């Protein structure tokens, strides 16, 4: 078994360091204006010059973490310094302090999404990782301060425009905030008790409202009182990749707490239900959406295979194996790993394709847009390398 994990560590590290990270440095780094482009074609050709604010923070987390965990490459630091400056100089609206969703190449505002705080949460991840990688404690404090602003936005009526007129709860917010606060805690260990208590509230919200034993599913949305909206398309829509991502956030918290049995049970239960719901037994891969009651799906792309659910499935199954020792999770990890290598890796130009049809034929060869960039894929390699390192020792 040690030999297996040695080989997997070598493969994943080489793919990350020789294919994934160099691609975005070579083609995405805007050395004129700062920050990162993500609108790239298969060969790295620039398709769009607008910049995703999400990915300024996400890329900052990735390259700072790679610098700290993998290798102290100067080129990573140069990019991270540029990303920090671009975020602080261009990604906050000076009128109200909220962050944009999309800016121009030079940092002029293009789109501001008033119902979300995800630009902020990804900036928090980036600031926290930057602090840890380069011994910049002031950025750990900036991450914490921005999180307190996010809490205030969420608590103040009228600050965020609701998506639906009928009050509802969404899975994405507590899931992302769980991960966000975990990163702040790593950067600010002196606030460990406070931040762990906050994490507990997000885990409780996930377990109470979205983990539904009566149907053995993890829902994306429910009514504000916790009842399911099964007479609506949105209320029945399952996102297996999202739920699996949330599962490994909880499993990671179990590890942080000394292999906590209750959290391990919650995380593996979520993984079991949603991997079963999401895996395409005919063609392989995790599909994008499924109807909770197995009725006809409303989204025309419901059975497509996107890059990121595969990443989350790989991490979650490997982490579940690391915690439980159950062979089924290792077999499922290997199943996902084979699928990724067979269908998503681009051996000629590097990085991954992003979008496949149900039968695994290529939908588009582009490598990046406003939603696909250097985050889920390099995070998968980083987290899995860390787990391989534990499992081989």
C-alpha positions as CSV (number, residue, x, y, z in Angstrom):
1,X,0.0,0.0,0.0
2,X,2.9,2.4,0.8
3,X,4.2,1.9,-2.8
4,X,0.7,2.8,-4.2
5,X,0.5,6.1,-2.2
6,X,4.1,6.9,-3.1
7,X,3.3,6.6,-6.8
8,X,0.1,8.6,-6.5
9,X,1.9,11.3,-4.6
10,X,4.5,11.5,-7.3
11,X,1.9,11.6,-10.1
12,X,-0.3,14.2,-8.4
13,X,2.7,16.4,-7.5
14,X,4.1,16.3,-11.0
15,X,0.8,17.1,-12.6
16,X,0.2,20.0,-10.3
17,X,3.7,21.5,-10.5
18,X,4.5,20.7,-14.2
19,X,1.0,21.2,-15.8
20,X,-1.6,22.9,-13.8
21,X,0.2,25.8,-12.0
22,X,2.5,26.6,-14.9
23,X,-0.5,26.9,-17.3
24,X,-2.1,29.8,-15.4
25,X,1.2,31.5,-14.7
26,X,2.2,31.4,-18.3
27,X,-1.1,32.4,-19.9
28,X,-3.2,34.0,-17.1
29,X,-0.9,36.3,-15.2
30,X,-1.5,39.8,-16.3
31,X,1.9,41.4,-15.8
32,X,0.8,44.8,-17.1
33,X,-2.2,45.5,-14.9
34,X,-1.8,42.8,-12.3
35,X,-4.1,40.0,-11.3
36,X,-5.2,37.0,-13.3
37,X,-7.1,36.4,-16.5
38,X,-9.2,33.2,-16.6
39,X,-10.9,33.5,-20.1
40,X,-8.4,31.2,-21.8
41,X,-8.7,28.8,-24.8
42,X,-7.3,25.3,-24.9
43,X,-3.8,26.5,-25.8
44,X,-3.8,29.4,-23.4
45,X,-4.9,32.0,-26.0
46,X,-6.8,34.9,-24.3
47,X,-10.5,34.8,-25.1
48,X,-11.7,37.5,-22.7
49,X,-9.9,40.3,-20.8
50,X,-12.5,40.8,-18.1
51,X,-11.4,39.3,-14.8
52,X,-13.3,37.2,-12.3
53,X,-13.0,38.7,-8.8
54,X,-13.7,35.2,-7.4
55,X,-10.5,34.0,-9.1
56,X,-8.3,36.7,-7.8
57,X,-8.9,35.4,-4.3
58,X,-9.1,31.8,-5.3
59,X,-5.8,31.9,-7.2
60,X,-4.2,33.7,-4.3
61,X,-5.2,30.8,-2.0
62,X,-3.8,28.3,-4.5
63,X,-0.4,29.8,-5.2
64,X,0.2,30.8,-1.6
65,X,-0.7,27.3,-0.5
66,X,1.5,25.7,-3.1
67,X,4.3,28.0,-2.0
68,X,3.9,27.0,1.6
69,X,3.2,23.3,1.1
70,X,5.0,22.3,-2.1
71,X,7.9,24.5,-3.0
72,X,9.0,28.1,-2.3
73,X,9.1,29.2,-6.0
74,X,9.7,32.9,-6.4
75,X,7.3,33.0,-9.4
76,X,4.5,32.0,-7.0
77,X,5.3,34.9,-4.7
78,X,5.4,37.4,-7.5
79,X,1.9,36.3,-8.6
80,X,0.6,36.3,-5.1
81,X,1.9,39.9,-4.5
82,X,0.2,41.0,-7.7
83,X,-3.1,39.3,-6.8
84,X,-3.2,40.9,-3.3
85,X,-2.5,44.4,-4.8
86,X,-5.1,43.9,-7.5
87,X,-7.8,42.7,-5.0
88,X,-7.1,45.6,-2.7
89,X,-6.8,48.3,-5.4
90,X,-9.6,47.3,-7.7
91,X,-12.1,44.7,-6.4
92,X,-13.8,46.6,-3.6
93,X,-16.5,49.2,-4.3
94,X,-15.3,52.4,-2.4
95,X,-18.9,53.5,-2.1
96,X,-20.0,50.7,0.2
97,X,-17.0,48.4,0.7
98,X,-18.7,45.5,-1.1
99,X,-16.8,43.5,-3.7
100,X,-17.4,43.3,-7.4
101,X,-18.0,40.0,-9.3
102,X,-16.3,41.0,-12.5
103,X,-13.9,43.8,-13.4
104,X,-12.1,44.9,-16.6
105,X,-8.4,44.1,-17.3
106,X,-7.3,47.3,-15.7
107,X,-9.7,46.9,-12.7
108,X,-12.7,49.0,-13.7
109,X,-16.0,47.6,-12.3
110,X,-18.2,45.5,-14.7
111,X,-20.6,43.5,-12.6
112,X,-21.5,43.6,-9.0
113,X,-23.8,40.8,-7.7
114,X,-25.7,42.2,-4.7
115,X,-27.2,39.0,-3.4
116,X,-24.0,37.2,-2.8
117,X,-20.9,37.4,-0.6
118,X,-18.8,34.8,-2.4
119,X,-16.3,37.4,-3.8
120,X,-15.6,38.3,-0.2
121,X,-15.3,34.7,1.0
122,X,-12.8,33.9,-1.7
123,X,-10.8,37.0,-0.9
124,X,-10.8,35.9,2.8
125,X,-9.4,32.5,1.7
126,X,-6.7,34.2,-0.3
127,X,-5.7,36.7,2.4
128,X,-5.5,33.9,5.1
129,X,-3.3,31.8,2.8
130,X,-1.1,34.7,1.9
131,X,-0.6,35.5,5.6
132,X,0.6,31.9,6.3
133,X,2.8,31.5,3.2
134,X,4.7,34.8,3.5
135,X,4.6,35.6,7.2
136,X,2.2,38.6,6.8
137,X,0.1,38.5,9.9
138,X,-1.7,41.7,8.9
139,X,-3.4,39.7,6.2
140,X,-4.7,37.2,8.7
141,X,-6.3,40.2,10.5
142,X,-7.6,41.5,7.1
143,X,-9.2,38.1,6.5
144,X,-10.8,38.1,9.9
145,X,-12.0,41.7,9.5
146,X,-13.5,41.0,6.1
147,X,-15.3,38.0,7.6
148,X,-16.8,40.1,10.3
149,X,-18.1,42.4,7.5
150,X,-19.6,39.4,5.8
151,X,-21.4,38.4,9.0
152,X,-22.8,41.9,9.2
153,X,-24.0,41.9,5.6
154,X,-25.8,38.6,6.3
155,X,-27.3,39.8,9.5
156,X,-28.5,43.2,8.3
157,X,-31.9,43.2,6.4
158,X,-31.7,44.8,3.0
159,X,-28.0,44.6,2.5
160,X,-28.2,41.5,0.3
161,X,-30.9,41.2,-2.4
162,X,-32.8,37.9,-1.9
163,X,-32.8,35.5,-4.8
164,X,-36.4,34.5,-4.1
165,X,-39.3,36.6,-2.7
166,X,-40.3,33.6,-0.6
167,X,-37.8,33.2,2.3
168,X,-35.6,30.2,1.8
169,X,-32.2,28.7,2.8
170,X,-29.4,27.6,0.5
171,X,-26.8,25.0,1.2
172,X,-24.0,26.9,-0.5
173,X,-23.7,29.7,2.1
174,X,-23.0,27.6,5.3
175,X,-20.9,25.2,3.3
176,X,-18.6,28.0,1.9
177,X,-18.5,29.8,5.2
178,X,-17.4,26.6,7.0
179,X,-14.4,26.3,4.8
180,X,-13.8,30.1,5.0
181,X,-13.7,30.2,8.7
182,X,-11.5,27.1,8.8
183,X,-8.9,28.9,6.7
184,X,-9.0,32.0,9.0
185,X,-8.5,29.7,12.0
186,X,-5.4,28.3,10.5
187,X,-4.0,31.8,10.0
188,X,-5.2,33.1,13.4
189,X,-4.6,30.2,15.9
190,X,-5.1,32.7,18.8
191,X,-8.8,32.9,17.8
192,X,-9.2,29.1,17.6
193,X,-12.0,28.7,20.2
194,X,-14.0,31.6,18.8
195,X,-13.7,30.4,15.2
196,X,-14.4,26.8,16.1
197,X,-17.7,27.8,17.7
198,X,-18.6,29.6,14.5
199,X,-17.8,26.6,12.5
200,X,-20.1,24.5,14.7
201,X,-23.0,26.8,13.8
202,X,-22.5,26.2,10.1
203,X,-22.2,22.4,10.6
204,X,-25.4,22.4,12.7
205,X,-27.2,24.4,10.0
206,X,-26.1,21.9,7.3
207,X,-27.1,18.9,9.4
208,X,-30.4,20.4,10.4
209,X,-31.7,21.8,7.1
210,X,-30.0,20.2,4.2
211,X,-29.1,16.6,5.3
212,X,-32.4,14.7,4.8
213,X,-32.4,11.2,6.1
214,X,-36.0,10.6,5.0
215,X,-34.9,10.8,1.3
216,X,-31.2,10.0,1.8
217,X,-30.1,13.2,0.0
218,X,-28.4,16.5,0.7
219,X,-30.7,19.3,-0.7
220,X,-29.5,22.6,-2.2
221,X,-32.4,24.5,-0.9
222,X,-35.3,24.4,1.5
223,X,-37.9,26.7,2.9
224,X,-36.8,29.0,5.8
225,X,-38.7,26.7,8.3
226,X,-36.8,23.7,7.1
227,X,-39.6,22.1,5.1
228,X,-38.7,20.9,1.6
229,X,-40.1,22.7,-1.4
230,X,-40.7,19.5,-3.4
231,X,-43.4,21.1,-5.6
232,X,-40.8,23.3,-7.2
233,X,-37.9,22.5,-9.6
234,X,-35.5,24.5,-7.4
235,X,-36.6,22.6,-4.3
236,X,-36.0,19.2,-5.9
237,X,-32.7,20.1,-7.6
238,X,-29.7,18.2,-6.2
239,X,-26.2,19.2,-6.9
240,X,-24.1,16.1,-6.1
241,X,-20.7,17.8,-6.5
242,X,-21.7,20.6,-4.2
243,X,-22.9,18.2,-1.5
244,X,-19.8,16.1,-1.9
245,X,-17.6,19.2,-1.5
246,X,-19.5,20.0,1.7
247,X,-19.0,16.4,2.9
248,X,-15.2,16.7,2.7
249,X,-15.2,20.1,4.4
250,X,-16.9,18.3,7.3
251,X,-14.5,15.4,7.1
252,X,-11.6,17.8,7.2
253,X,-13.0,19.3,10.3
254,X,-13.2,15.8,11.8
255,X,-9.5,15.4,11.1
256,X,-8.8,18.8,12.7
257,X,-10.6,17.6,15.8
258,X,-8.6,14.4,16.2
259,X,-10.7,12.2,14.0
260,X,-14.0,13.2,15.6
261,X,-16.4,10.3,15.2
262,X,-19.7,12.3,14.9
263,X,-18.3,14.6,12.2
264,X,-16.8,11.6,10.3
265,X,-20.2,9.9,10.4
266,X,-22.0,13.1,9.1
267,X,-19.4,13.6,6.3
268,X,-19.3,10.0,5.1
269,X,-23.1,9.8,5.2
270,X,-23.4,12.9,2.9
271,X,-20.7,11.4,0.6
272,X,-22.4,8.0,0.5
273,X,-25.8,9.4,-0.5
274,X,-24.6,11.9,-3.0
275,X,-21.9,9.9,-4.7
276,X,-24.6,7.3,-5.3
277,X,-26.9,9.9,-6.6
278,X,-24.3,11.6,-8.8
279,X,-22.1,8.9,-10.3
280,X,-23.1,8.0,-13.9
281,X,-23.0,4.2,-13.9
282,X,-23.2,4.1,-17.7
283,X,-20.4,6.5,-18.8
284,X,-18.7,7.3,-15.5
285,X,-18.2,10.7,-13.9
286,X,-20.3,12.8,-11.5
287,X,-23.2,14.6,-13.2
288,X,-24.2,18.1,-12.5
289,X,-27.8,18.0,-11.4
290,X,-30.4,15.4,-10.4
291,X,-34.0,15.7,-9.4
292,X,-34.5,14.7,-5.7
293,X,-37.6,12.6,-6.6
294,X,-36.0,11.2,-9.8
295,X,-38.5,13.2,-11.9
296,X,-37.4,14.9,-15.2
297,X,-34.6,17.3,-14.6
298,X,-35.2,20.9,-15.6
299,X,-31.7,22.0,-16.6
300,X,-30.7,21.0,-20.1
301,X,-27.1,20.4,-18.9
302,X,-28.1,18.3,-15.9
303,X,-26.2,15.2,-17.0
304,X,-23.0,16.9,-18.2
305,X,-19.7,16.3,-16.5
306,X,-18.1,19.4,-15.3
307,X,-14.5,19.5,-14.0
308,X,-15.1,20.5,-10.4
309,X,-17.5,17.8,-9.2
310,X,-14.8,15.2,-10.2
311,X,-12.3,17.1,-8.0
312,X,-14.6,17.1,-5.0
313,X,-15.4,13.4,-5.4
314,X,-11.7,12.5,-5.5
315,X,-10.9,14.5,-2.3
316,X,-13.9,13.3,-0.4
317,X,-13.4,9.6,-1.1
318,X,-9.7,9.8,-0.3
319,X,-10.4,11.7,2.9
320,X,-13.1,9.3,3.9
321,X,-10.6,6.4,3.4
322,X,-8.0,8.3,5.5
323,X,-10.5,8.6,8.3
324,X,-12.4,5.3,8.2
325,X,-9.9,2.9,6.5
326,X,-12.8,1.4,4.5
327,X,-11.7,-0.1,1.3
328,X,-14.9,1.1,-0.5
329,X,-13.7,4.7,-0.4
330,X,-10.3,3.9,-1.8
331,X,-12.0,2.0,-4.6
332,X,-14.3,5.0,-5.3
333,X,-11.3,7.3,-5.3
334,X,-9.5,5.1,-7.8
335,X,-12.7,5.1,-9.9
336,X,-12.8,8.9,-10.0
337,X,-9.0,9.1,-10.5
338,X,-9.2,6.8,-13.6
339,X,-12.1,8.8,-15.0
340,X,-10.3,12.1,-14.6
341,X,-7.1,10.8,-16.3
342,X,-9.1,9.2,-19.1
343,X,-11.3,12.2,-20.0
344,X,-10.2,15.6,-18.5
345,X,-6.4,15.9,-18.7
346,X,-5.1,17.6,-21.8
347,X,-1.7,16.0,-22.5
348,X,-0.8,18.3,-25.3
349,X,-1.4,21.8,-23.8
350,X,-1.7,21.0,-20.1
351,X,-4.4,21.7,-17.5
352,X,-7.9,20.1,-17.9
353,X,-10.8,20.4,-20.1
354,X,-13.8,21.7,-18.2
355,X,-17.0,20.6,-19.9
356,X,-18.0,17.1,-21.2
357,X,-21.3,15.8,-22.4
358,X,-22.9,12.8,-20.8
359,X,-21.1,10.4,-23.1
360,X,-17.8,12.1,-22.3
361,X,-17.4,13.8,-25.6
362,X,-15.9,17.3,-25.4
363,X,-18.4,20.2,-25.2
364,X,-15.8,23.0,-25.5
365,X,-12.0,22.9,-25.4
366,X,-11.6,26.1,-23.5
367,X,-9.6,26.0,-20.2
368,X,-11.1,29.0,-18.4
369,X,-13.9,31.5,-18.0
370,X,-15.6,33.4,-15.2
371,X,-16.1,30.2,-13.3
372,X,-13.3,27.8,-14.3
373,X,-9.8,28.9,-13.3
374,X,-7.1,27.8,-10.9
375,X,-9.0,26.6,-7.9
376,X,-10.8,23.3,-7.8
377,X,-8.3,21.4,-9.8
378,X,-5.1,22.6,-8.1
379,X,-6.9,22.4,-4.7
380,X,-7.6,18.7,-5.5
381,X,-3.9,18.0,-6.2
382,X,-2.8,19.9,-3.1
383,X,-5.3,18.2,-0.7
384,X,-4.8,14.8,-2.2
385,X,-1.0,15.1,-2.0
386,X,-1.3,16.0,1.7
387,X,-3.5,12.9,2.3
388,X,-1.2,10.6,0.2
389,X,1.7,11.9,2.4
390,X,-0.2,10.8,5.5
391,X,-1.3,7.5,4.1
392,X,2.2,6.4,3.0
393,X,3.8,7.2,6.4
